[in-house]
Amino acid sequence: MIVGFSRHSKGGGSGPVNYLTQATNPDGSARTPLPEVARGDAALMRMLIDAVPFERTYTSGVLSFAP
C-alpha cells in the first residue's frame, strides 16, 4: 500500500472539493466510475475550508493499493 500526501494545502475550498467531485478528469476525459459523495455535504466542506483562518487551509492525501 502506498500512502502519500499532496503538497497542495492553500486556497479556497472550491479547488479541492471540485477536483474530487467533478465528472471529468483534469485532461477532459470522463471519469469511470463517476465520483459519488458517500457521506457529508460538498457545499458545506467548501464553506468549512473557506472559513479556516490559517495559511494552510486543508490537507489532502491518497491511499493506493497498486503501484
Secondary structure in CASP SS format (residue, H / E / C, confidence):
PFRMAT SS
TARGET T0000
AUTHOR 0000-0000-0000
METHOD secondary structure of the structure
MODEL  1
M C 1.00
I E 1.00
V E 1.00
G E 1.00
F E 1.00
S C 1.00
R C 1.00
H C 1.00
S C 1.00
K C 1.00
G C 1.00
G C 1.00
G C 1.00
S H 1.00
G H 1.00
P H 1.00
V H 1.00
N H 1.00
Y H 1.00
L H 1.00
T H 1.00
Q C 1.00
A C 1.00
T E 1.00
N C 1.00
P C 1.00
D C 1.00
G C 1.00
S C 1.00
A E 1.00
R C 1.00
T C 1.00
P C 1.00
L C 1.00
P C 1.00
E C 1.00
V C 1.00
A C 1.00
R C 1.00
G C 1.00
D C 1.00
A H 1.00
A H 1.00
L H 1.00
M H 1.00
R H 1.00
M H 1.00
L H 1.00
I H 1.00
D H 1.00
A H 1.00
V C 1.00
P C 1.00
F C 1.00
E C 1.00
R C 1.00
T C 1.00
Y C 1.00
T C 1.00
S C 1.00
G E 1.00
V E 1.00
L E 1.00
S E 1.00
F C 1.00
A C 1.00
P C 1.00
END
